[in-house]
Amino acid sequence: MSARNLFPFFSANPELAYLDSAATSQRLGSVIEKERDFSSGFNAPIHRSAYSLAFKATEEFEGVRKKTASLLGARAEEVVFSSSATAAFNLLANSLGYVEDPESPLFIGEGDEILLSRSEHNSVLLPFQELARRRGARLKFLPMTEEGEVCGWKEAIGEKTKVVAVSRLSNVTGAFAPVSEISEESHRAGAIVVSDLCQALAHERTDVKAMGIDFAAFSAHKVFGPTGLGFLYGRKPLLDLLPPSFFGGSMVESAWEDRSAVYKKAPWKFEAGTQPVSQAIAFEPALDFLQNRKEEEAALTRLLLEASSIPGVKILGPSSFKNRAPILSFAVDGVHPHDVAQFMDANGVAVRSGHQCAQILHRSFGFPSSTRASLSVYSETWEVDRFLDLLSRVRPYFLKGE
């Protein structure tokens, strides 16, 4: 059976070539059914009520924490629920700003350095930019090759480096970063490693322990699940040291009027308030699906070879198929990316246009924005055929007078 049949979206839109999975993936039918089953059958508060349906909801919610940990190669106590990857990175950056002990491995002070790759999404860049501003630290960027691959980390990481943030997979170039090698150098210097896994988890099995990642985040809607759900991973010794920065019910053991509250242990001390329970429970079938995904190498090879051979089309990212995912950002000479996307849309192809929340990377390439086609497990040959045919017709359509 085609993977496409597992996603109800395509039954409703059978003629659409959906090539925007890097922005948001389609949801599995089993995910939609699971959320409906929870909402209609055992919608109850977790962690706080003593009746059977509440126990069932809590058990399923915590079961998803365990499965998410397994997907990452982590322990359940190292996984924090959030509303998105953006919320997770804000939680991390804000909490790092609460660390007051200069002897802590998480302390960031005046003159310390936070090192980021130039391909970081704004959901990583902006929280750490604000953290640097508040703590008087310096924000620095790793060099990159002409094709947008991370390089030069051995020279860039020094004794002042406290945080190194590198996305495992760029949402613009489709290039995998050598996170394991960067982690080794970072830990040698005493720095912690943060990685955005939003794109990577859709295309590979990412073992956070093997890669030496200290903190990471991803969103469920990038991997066949619902919106409104994200996760923060933190290596247990560091997660225990990290103070909470968001406060409210359920994250506290006890509170008094005349002294400080006693917070729960990690990860629960970071989960104040009502969590995205229905989304989390619905995500469970997607976690099972991710363990058995197929590869998209053939489609990637075709996309790169044929798109790069079309006159006037500039591919942003590595020309090699090695260490690359089926995410293709490109610029068409003389045609604005929004016009490219609208031309595609008028002919039944959905692609992304804009700076893709990665303005620094686009400027490094010399383009303010681009158009992006991204594939997933449900993408089919006819969609690639239609996209490539339309791409070859973009310049002739818009530049008729040339």
Protein Blocks (a to p, Z undefined) as FASTA:
>chain_A
ZZklmpmklmmmmmbccfkkkmpccddfklmmmmmmmmmmmgccehiaccfklmmmmmmm
mmmmmmmmmmnopafklpccdfbfklmmmmmmmmmmmpmbfkbckbccehiacdddfkbc
fklmmmmmmmmmmnopacddddddfkopaehklmmpcfklmbdcddfbdcklopacdfkl
mmmmmmmnopacdddfklmmmmpccdfklnopabdcddfklnopaehiacddddfklmmm
pccfbdcehiafbdcfkbccdddddfklmmgcjddfklmmmmmmmmmmmmmcccfklmmm
mmmmmmmmpghiacedjfbfghpacddcdddehiafklmmmmmmmnopacdedjhopakl
mmmnopabdcdddddfkbcfklmmmmmmmmmmmmmmmmmmZZ
